[in-house]
Amino acid sequence: MAEVPASLVVCAHGTRDPEGRATVRAVVAAVAERLPAVEVLEAFVDVHGPDVVDVVAAVPEAEGLRGVVVPLLLAAGYHVHVDIADAVASRPDVVATPALGPDDRLVDLLLDRLAAAGAQRGGAVVLAPAGSSDARAQADSAEVAARLATRWGGPVTLGFAAGPEPTVAQAVTTARAAGAVRVAVASYLLAPGFFQRRIEESGADVVTGPLAPDDRIVDIVVDRYLAAVAG
């Protein structure tokens, strides 16, 4: 009998926004299309189910690797280090991978979003994650901001949609006070919803859309899964 490949649990945050949910479902469907021999399951850490704990528990136990949880999250904060880690803690046959970022493909995607929105190359940019009180998530976002600044050729600062300061609006105001004529906000969010609407109200001259759907998001999820299976 052929060996059953490890199931892939794509674990997102969760949102009440219908368009945001549809965006996540589209990513999961695209991943499943890319891995036709793999059982691809969706799970969430907040707002609504199915909860990652329940999804992992439903994966049949087996020797070797039976499941891989890939966070559909841009930074590794509390949800990765606690929620997802706890979900797999009692399952030696299920592993969790790192978050999607930092990754240079995300920087490529941000650059494309800025160009499509009409941002002036080298101008002031505020990178806008959802926000997290976890210093590890903030460090991940700061690393992406630094990589983006190198490629963009201009100042890139962080402004959070929620949680820590500066807020997106504060970061936009600070950029203008520093002499920026036009300020662009690069959304560092995966899907539409409350946080996207908040950054759209930041007062910036240009605001990009969320990163998903995009094939590069799917690429990263598939690569995380394949690396876990190979490892």
C-alpha positions as CSV (number, residue, x, y, z in Angstrom):
1,M,0.0,0.0,0.0
2,A,1.3,3.4,-0.9
3,E,2.3,5.7,2.0
4,V,-0.3,8.4,2.7
5,P,1.3,11.8,2.5
6,A,1.1,14.0,5.6
7,S,-2.0,16.2,5.8
8,L,-1.5,20.0,5.4
9,V,-3.3,22.2,7.9
10,V,-3.3,25.8,6.6
11,C,-4.0,27.9,9.7
12,A,-5.2,31.5,9.4
13,H,-6.2,34.0,12.0
14,G,-9.9,34.2,11.3
15,T,-12.1,37.2,10.4
16,R,-15.8,38.2,10.5
17,D,-15.4,39.9,7.1
18,P,-17.0,37.8,4.3
19,E,-14.5,39.0,1.7
20,G,-11.7,38.2,4.0
21,R,-13.0,34.7,4.6
22,A,-13.4,34.2,0.8
23,T,-9.8,35.3,0.3
24,V,-8.5,32.8,2.8
25,R,-10.6,30.0,1.2
26,A,-9.2,31.0,-2.2
27,V,-5.6,30.6,-0.9
28,V,-6.4,27.2,0.7
29,A,-8.0,26.1,-2.5
30,A,-5.0,27.2,-4.6
31,V,-2.7,25.3,-2.2
32,A,-4.9,22.2,-2.6
33,E,-4.7,22.5,-6.3
34,R,-1.0,22.7,-6.2
35,L,-0.8,19.5,-4.0
36,P,-3.4,17.2,-5.4
37,A,-2.2,14.1,-3.5
38,V,-2.3,15.9,-0.1
39,E,-5.2,16.3,2.2
40,V,-5.4,20.1,2.7
41,L,-7.4,21.4,5.7
42,E,-8.2,24.9,6.8
43,A,-8.0,26.0,10.5
44,F,-8.1,29.2,12.5
45,V,-6.7,30.5,15.8
46,D,-9.3,33.2,16.5
47,V,-12.8,34.6,15.7
48,H,-14.3,31.5,14.2
49,G,-13.7,27.8,13.6
50,P,-12.7,25.3,12.8
51,D,-10.2,25.8,15.6
52,V,-6.6,24.5,14.9
53,V,-6.7,22.4,18.0
54,D,-9.7,20.5,16.8
55,V,-8.4,20.2,13.2
56,V,-5.1,18.8,14.4
57,A,-6.8,16.4,16.9
58,A,-8.9,15.0,14.0
59,V,-5.8,14.1,12.0
60,P,-5.4,10.3,12.4
61,E,-2.4,9.4,14.5
62,A,0.4,7.4,12.8
63,E,4.1,6.7,13.0
64,G,6.3,9.2,11.3
65,L,5.0,12.5,10.0
66,R,1.2,12.6,9.7
67,G,0.5,16.3,9.6
68,V,2.0,19.7,8.9
69,V,0.6,23.0,10.2
70,V,1.6,26.0,8.1
71,P,0.6,29.3,9.6
72,L,-1.2,31.5,7.1
73,L,0.2,34.4,9.1
74,L,2.8,37.0,8.1
75,A,4.7,37.1,11.4
76,A,5.4,34.7,14.2
77,G,3.8,36.1,17.3
78,Y,1.5,34.6,20.0
79,H,-0.6,32.7,17.6
80,V,2.4,30.8,16.2
81,H,4.4,30.4,19.4
82,V,1.5,29.6,21.7
83,D,-1.8,28.7,19.9
84,I,-0.3,26.6,17.1
85,A,2.5,25.3,19.2
86,D,0.0,24.1,21.8
87,A,-2.1,22.5,19.1
88,V,0.7,20.2,18.0
89,A,2.5,19.8,21.4
90,S,0.9,16.4,22.2
91,R,1.2,15.1,18.6
92,P,4.8,14.0,17.8
93,D,3.5,13.1,14.3
94,V,2.4,16.6,13.6
95,V,4.8,19.6,13.1
96,A,4.3,23.3,12.7
97,T,6.3,25.4,10.3
98,P,7.5,29.0,10.6
99,A,5.1,31.8,9.6
100,L,5.1,33.1,6.0
101,G,7.4,36.0,6.8
102,P,10.0,37.3,6.7
103,D,10.5,36.2,3.1
104,D,11.9,38.0,0.1
105,R,8.9,36.9,-2.0
106,L,6.7,39.0,0.3
107,V,9.0,42.0,-0.4
108,D,8.6,41.3,-4.1
109,L,4.8,41.3,-3.6
110,L,4.9,44.6,-1.6
111,L,6.9,46.3,-4.3
112,D,4.4,45.1,-6.9
113,R,1.4,46.4,-4.8
114,L,3.1,49.8,-4.4
115,A,3.8,50.1,-8.1
116,A,0.3,49.2,-9.0
117,A,-1.1,51.7,-6.6
118,G,1.0,54.5,-8.1
119,A,3.4,55.1,-5.3
120,Q,6.5,57.1,-6.2
121,R,9.6,55.1,-6.1
122,G,11.9,56.1,-3.3
123,G,9.2,58.1,-1.5
124,A,8.1,57.6,2.0
125,V,6.4,54.3,2.8
126,V,4.7,53.0,5.9
127,L,4.6,49.2,6.2
128,A,1.3,48.4,8.0
129,P,1.0,45.0,9.7
130,A,-2.1,44.2,11.8
131,G,-0.1,44.7,15.0
132,S,0.9,42.4,17.8
133,S,2.1,42.9,21.4
134,D,4.5,40.0,20.9
135,A,8.1,41.3,20.3
136,R,8.8,38.4,18.0
137,A,6.1,39.4,15.6
138,Q,7.2,43.0,15.7
139,A,10.7,41.9,14.9
140,D,9.5,39.9,11.9
141,S,7.7,42.9,10.6
142,A,10.7,45.2,11.2
143,E,12.8,42.8,9.2
144,V,10.4,42.9,6.3
145,A,10.4,46.8,6.5
146,A,14.2,46.8,6.4
147,R,14.3,44.5,3.3
148,L,11.6,46.6,1.6
149,A,13.6,49.8,2.3
150,T,16.7,48.4,0.7
151,R,14.8,47.4,-2.4
152,W,12.5,50.5,-2.5
153,G,15.4,53.0,-2.2
154,G,13.6,55.2,0.3
155,P,12.4,55.4,3.9
156,V,10.2,52.6,5.2
157,T,8.7,52.8,8.7
158,L,6.3,50.7,10.6
159,G,2.8,51.7,11.5
160,F,0.4,49.2,13.1
161,A,-3.3,48.8,12.4
162,A,-3.9,47.9,16.0
163,G,-2.0,47.2,19.2
164,P,1.5,48.8,19.5
165,E,2.4,52.3,18.5
166,P,3.0,54.0,16.2
167,T,-0.4,53.5,14.6
168,V,-0.6,53.8,10.9
169,A,-2.0,57.3,11.1
170,Q,0.7,58.3,13.5
171,A,3.4,56.9,11.2
172,V,1.9,58.8,8.2
173,T,1.9,62.1,10.2
174,T,5.5,61.5,11.3
175,A,6.6,60.9,7.7
176,R,5.0,64.1,6.6
177,A,6.6,66.0,9.5
178,A,10.0,64.6,8.3
179,G,9.4,66.3,4.9
180,A,7.6,63.6,2.8
181,V,5.4,65.2,0.2
182,R,3.5,62.0,-0.5
183,V,3.2,59.1,1.8
184,A,2.3,55.5,0.8
185,V,1.0,52.9,3.1
186,A,1.9,49.3,2.1
187,S,-0.7,47.0,3.6
188,Y,1.1,44.1,5.3
189,L,-2.2,42.1,5.6
190,L,-3.3,39.0,3.9
191,A,-6.9,39.7,3.4
192,P,-9.6,42.4,3.4
193,G,-11.4,43.3,6.7
194,F,-11.4,45.6,9.7
195,F,-7.6,46.2,9.7
196,Q,-7.5,47.0,6.0
197,R,-10.2,49.5,6.4
198,R,-8.3,51.1,9.3
199,I,-5.2,51.6,7.2
200,E,-7.3,53.0,4.4
201,E,-8.4,55.7,6.8
202,S,-4.8,56.6,7.8
203,G,-4.6,59.7,5.8
204,A,-2.0,58.4,3.4
205,D,-1.9,59.5,-0.2
206,V,-1.6,55.9,-1.5
207,V,-2.8,52.7,0.3
208,T,-2.1,49.3,-1.3
209,G,-4.5,46.3,-1.1
210,P,-3.9,43.2,1.0
211,L,-1.3,40.7,-0.2
212,A,-3.7,37.8,-1.0
213,P,-4.7,36.4,-3.4
214,D,-1.3,36.0,-5.1
215,D,0.6,32.9,-6.4
216,R,3.6,33.9,-4.2
217,I,1.6,33.4,-1.1
218,V,0.7,29.9,-2.3
219,D,4.4,29.3,-3.2
220,I,5.5,30.0,0.4
221,V,2.8,27.8,1.9
222,V,3.7,24.9,-0.4
223,D,7.4,25.4,0.2
224,R,6.9,25.4,4.0
225,Y,5.0,22.2,3.7
226,L,7.5,20.5,1.4
227,A,10.4,21.6,3.7
228,A,8.7,20.1,6.7
229,V,8.1,16.8,4.9
230,A,11.7,16.7,3.6
231,G,13.0,17.4,7.0
